[in-house]
Amino acid sequence: MQETDLAQILTSEYVFFGGKRVSRRDSAGNLYFYLNDQLGTTRQIAQSDGTPCYDADFLPYGGEQNVYANSCSQNYKFTGKERDAETGLDYFGARYYASNIGPLQFA
């Protein structure tokens, strides 16, 4: 899968294996590897030399709890869904999900 900007210039190229995102190459040729948990949440991203550039813990509904490293861009977070940088919402195809709210409870 490829991502482009508004001018149709390639920004990232992703590799999938078994339907899961495993690596990304950016426009500068840098290679990153995704390390996901059992839900598909991106917990770590490692550079081609093995150095982690993203490392985070997540709350049960997708909010980031602890971010230990964040030196590379990362838009795919909770269950591997894309998080919109402007709204902070996760895109699940048919709807957007607010991970910072969690489940709604009614009295």
trRosetta pair geometry for C-beta under 8 A, 3 or more apart (Angstrom, degrees):
i j d omega theta_ij theta_ji phi_ij phi_ji
1 13 7.5 163 86 -158 46 51
1 14 4.6 -10 61 56 94 109
1 16 6.9 54 -4 -22 106 115
2 10 5.9 -56 -170 -129 118 99
2 12 7.3 166 -156 91 51 53
2 13 5.1 -16 -106 -108 78 75
2 14 7.5 -163 -77 19 30 75
3 10 7.5 101 78 -157 50 57
3 11 5.1 -55 104 62 97 99
3 12 4.4 16 43 54 115 92
3 13 7.6 -145 22 -69 72 36
3 14 7.5 62 -16 -17 98 103
4 7 7.8 -124 164 74 101 51
4 8 5.0 8 163 -146 145 39
4 9 6.0 143 -158 63 89 30
4 10 5.6 -50 -98 -91 82 39
4 11 6.1 143 -126 2 25 88
5 8 7.3 -82 68 -13 59 14
5 9 5.2 -8 37 53 104 88
5 11 5.4 96 -41 -46 87 123
9 27 7.3 31 146 -116 97 144
10 13 6.7 6 -175 -53 119 98
10 27 5.8 149 104 -102 79 95
11 26 6.9 -33 164 -153 57 75
11 27 5.4 -53 -135 -39 35 116
12 24 5.5 -15 -169 -170 112 110
12 25 7.0 150 -157 78 60 44
12 26 5.4 -32 -100 -109 77 58
12 27 7.2 -71 -62 -35 44 74
13 24 7.0 147 75 -158 45 59
13 25 4.8 -15 59 59 99 95
14 21 5.6 -46 -171 -135 124 101
14 23 7.2 157 -155 88 54 49
14 24 5.2 -23 -101 -101 70 79
15 21 7.6 108 76 -154 46 57
15 22 5.6 -55 98 63 92 93
15 23 4.5 7 45 57 113 94
15 24 7.5 -152 15 -71 76 35
15 25 7.9 57 -21 -9 102 95
16 19 6.3 -1 172 -136 121 13
16 20 6.3 152 -156 71 81 27
16 21 5.7 -45 -99 -90 78 45
16 22 6.6 130 -129 6 26 88
17 20 6.2 -33 68 62 64 81
17 22 4.8 15 15 -19 108 142
20 36 6.6 -124 -174 31 126 154
20 40 6.3 -139 -125 -125 106 99
20 80 7.0 -114 -141 -100 77 158
21 24 7.4 14 180 -54 111 95
21 34 5.3 37 114 32 91 161
21 36 7.7 108 66 -46 81 134
21 42 7.7 -32 80 -78 122 112
21 76 6.3 22 48 122 162 168
21 80 6.1 159 19 -150 113 117
22 33 6.7 -21 163 -150 68 75
22 34 5.8 -143 -147 48 22 98
23 31 6.4 -6 -175 -171 118 90
23 32 6.4 158 -157 85 67 51
23 33 5.1 -28 -100 -103 87 60
23 34 6.6 -147 -74 5 33 84
24 31 7.5 159 84 -153 46 47
24 32 4.8 -11 59 60 92 103
24 34 7.2 73 -12 -39 98 103
25 29 6.5 -15 -174 -146 105 33
25 30 6.9 163 -151 79 58 41
25 31 5.3 -20 -98 -98 82 69
25 32 7.6 178 -80 20 35 73
26 29 7.2 -48 73 17 68 18
26 30 5.0 4 37 52 108 93
26 32 7.5 51 -24 -5 97 112
30 47 7.0 -51 -177 -142 106 96
30 48 7.2 -145 -169 -11 63 112
31 47 7.3 100 82 -170 62 57
31 48 4.1 67 69 -70 105 113
32 45 5.1 7 179 178 117 109
32 46 6.9 154 -159 77 65 38
32 47 6.1 -41 -103 -105 70 45
32 48 7.4 -80 -72 -44 33 68
32 53 7.0 -76 -123 43 116 129
32 72 6.1 156 -105 161 145 160
33 45 6.9 157 75 -159 44 59
33 46 4.8 -18 58 61 99 92
33 47 7.9 -14 16 74 83 1
33 48 7.6 115 -20 -92 99 46
34 42 5.4 -69 -155 -123 106 104
34 44 7.8 145 -162 87 42 54
34 45 5.8 -23 -101 -105 56 80
34 76 7.6 -22 -120 83 142 128
35 42 7.4 93 66 -156 48 63
35 43 5.8 -66 104 65 88 89
35 44 4.1 -3 56 64 120 96
35 45 7.1 -164 17 -79 81 30
35 46 6.6 55 -21 -10 116 103
36 39 7.8 -124 169 72 101 53
36 40 5.2 -10 179 -149 140 34
36 41 6.1 144 -155 68 83 36
36 42 5.6 -49 -95 -92 81 46
36 43 6.4 131 -132 6 28 86
36 80 6.6 0 -123 -70 141 104
37 40 7.3 -55 68 12 63 16
37 41 5.0 -3 36 54 105 93
37 43 5.3 83 -37 -35 95 126
39 78 7.9 -29 120 -174 129 63
39 79 5.1 -75 150 -99 100 77
40 79 4.8 46 73 -164 106 52
40 80 3.9 -58 150 -16 109 116
41 58 5.7 -93 176 14 152 157
41 62 7.6 -159 -111 -118 124 73
41 77 6.7 1 -152 160 82 52
41 78 5.4 -18 -112 -134 104 38
41 79 5.7 -19 -67 -56 75 32
41 80 6.7 -121 -86 -36 28 60
42 45 6.6 14 178 -55 118 93
42 54 7.3 12 142 114 113 133
42 74 6.5 -160 109 -166 145 119
42 76 5.5 93 -19 103 138 86
42 77 6.0 -89 43 -119 102 33
42 80 6.5 104 -35 -97 87 60
43 55 7.2 17 151 -145 67 56
43 56 6.6 -142 -154 64 49 63
43 57 7.6 27 -143 -95 94 42
43 58 7.6 -107 -101 -6 78 106
44 52 5.4 -60 -163 -132 111 117
44 54 6.2 157 -155 92 41 71
44 55 4.9 11 -109 -102 88 74
44 56 7.9 173 -77 21 52 59
45 52 6.9 113 75 -155 47 68
45 53 5.5 -50 95 63 98 86
45 54 3.9 37 30 41 104 110
45 55 7.9 -131 30 -55 61 55
45 72 5.8 -111 100 71 136 132
45 74 6.1 -158 -13 -93 145 120
46 50 5.5 -17 -180 -149 128 34
46 51 6.6 144 -158 70 77 31
46 52 5.3 -50 -97 -92 73 56
46 53 7.1 133 -127 9 23 79
47 50 7.1 -36 69 33 70 18
47 51 4.8 -4 38 60 114 87
47 52 7.7 -165 2 -94 78 9
47 53 5.5 80 -44 -26 96 118
47 72 7.4 166 -72 -54 90 145
52 55 5.0 35 160 -48 139 115
52 69 5.3 116 121 59 102 157
53 69 6.1 -148 -178 142 20 119
53 70 7.8 51 154 -154 64 13
53 71 4.6 -97 -159 68 87 92
53 72 3.7 58 128 -9 133 114
54 69 5.8 -151 -113 99 16 88
54 70 5.8 50 -117 -110 75 51
54 71 7.4 -140 -61 39 63 57
54 72 5.5 -90 -36 56 102 94
54 74 4.8 93 -115 -51 160 147
55 67 7.4 125 84 -166 56 51
55 68 4.2 -41 94 64 110 109
55 69 4.3 54 23 32 98 98
56 64 5.2 -42 -178 -145 135 106
56 65 7.6 139 176 49 84 63
56 66 6.5 174 -152 91 60 54
56 67 4.6 -15 -104 -108 102 65
56 68 6.7 -166 -81 15 43 75
56 70 7.4 50 -60 -74 111 99
56 77 8.0 -32 77 -139 145 100
57 64 7.5 109 76 -165 48 61
57 65 4.5 -50 99 62 97 109
57 66 4.4 31 33 44 110 93
57 68 7.9 69 -12 -22 86 101
58 62 6.1 -26 -173 -140 123 28
58 63 6.7 144 -160 75 73 38
58 64 6.0 -51 -104 -105 69 45
58 65 6.1 153 -131 0 12 94
58 77 7.5 143 -97 171 132 97
58 78 6.3 148 -155 -97 149 86
59 62 6.8 -29 69 48 81 23
59 63 4.2 5 33 59 124 92
59 64 7.6 -44 1 10 87 4
59 65 5.1 125 -50 -59 78 104
59 99 7.6 140 64 165 105 99
59 102 7.6 -70 128 -82 128 110
60 102 7.5 55 79 -126 93 108
61 78 7.8 1 145 -142 40 151
61 99 5.5 169 125 -154 81 67
61 101 7.7 -90 125 77 147 52
61 102 4.1 161 17 -114 162 70
61 103 6.7 -150 -92 -27 140 69
62 77 6.8 98 -169 121 95 109
62 78 3.1 -1 -133 -99 107 157
62 79 7.3 -56 -97 -2 113 88
62 90 6.1 -63 167 -26 155 150
62 97 7.2 71 38 118 161 120
62 99 3.2 -96 92 -132 109 127
63 99 4.8 171 -60 135 61 98
63 100 5.0 95 -98 -97 118 55
63 102 7.5 -51 -14 -58 119 88
64 67 5.6 23 164 -57 130 100
64 77 7.1 -76 -63 -157 102 137
67 70 5.2 10 167 -43 124 123
70 74 7.2 -103 -142 20 82 123
74 77 6.9 91 141 -73 101 82
75 82 5.3 8 141 -149 103 82
75 83 5.7 -154 -169 51 60 74
75 85 6.9 -66 -113 -50 101 96
76 80 5.4 -1 174 -162 111 52
76 81 6.8 170 -148 85 71 16
76 82 5.6 -41 -93 -91 68 57
76 83 7.4 172 -100 4 16 81
77 80 7.9 -168 71 -93 21 13
77 81 7.0 -38 60 68 65 66
77 82 8.0 84 15 -145 75 18
77 83 4.7 18 13 -26 122 127
77 90 6.7 -109 65 -102 103 113
77 99 7.8 -89 107 -16 129 167
78 81 6.0 -22 79 42 73 99
78 83 7.3 88 15 -66 88 109
78 90 5.4 -57 54 -98 113 157
78 97 7.9 -104 84 92 138 128
78 99 5.5 166 -20 -99 157 144
79 90 7.9 86 45 174 95 147
81 90 4.6 76 102 179 125 106
81 91 5.8 -167 174 67 105 55
81 92 5.6 -29 -127 -85 151 63
81 97 7.6 53 99 36 159 121
82 90 7.1 147 81 -153 38 62
82 91 4.9 -10 68 41 92 111
83 88 6.8 -11 -179 -157 104 38
83 89 7.2 172 -151 90 64 27
83 90 5.2 -37 -95 -93 71 70
83 91 7.7 -172 -90 3 22 78
83 99 7.8 -48 -111 6 115 133
84 87 4.6 19 97 42 126 94
84 88 6.8 -49 77 5 79 14
84 89 5.1 6 35 57 115 76
84 90 7.7 -159 4 -84 78 20
84 91 6.3 91 -41 -39 98 103
84 96 7.3 -24 1 -133 132 124
85 88 7.8 21 -161 -69 19 49
87 96 7.2 -3 105 -176 145 149
88 98 7.5 49 107 -135 94 74
88 99 7.8 -117 153 40 88 92
88 100 6.7 5 142 -11 130 125
89 96 4.0 27 153 177 137 117
89 97 6.3 144 -169 61 84 36
89 98 5.7 -47 -111 -83 86 61
89 99 7.9 152 -136 -1 41 79
90 96 6.8 145 71 -162 42 64
90 97 4.6 -29 63 62 98 97
90 98 7.9 -175 19 -75 81 16
90 99 5.7 66 -13 -36 121 110
91 96 5.8 -32 -98 -104 57 74
91 97 7.9 -168 -73 17 12 81
92 95 5.5 -9 61 65 106 73
92 96 7.1 161 17 -104 83 21
92 97 5.5 55 -19 -18 123 116
98 101 4.3 43 108 7 116 115
99 102 7.6 39 -177 -66 41 53
101 104 7.3 1 146 -70 117 75
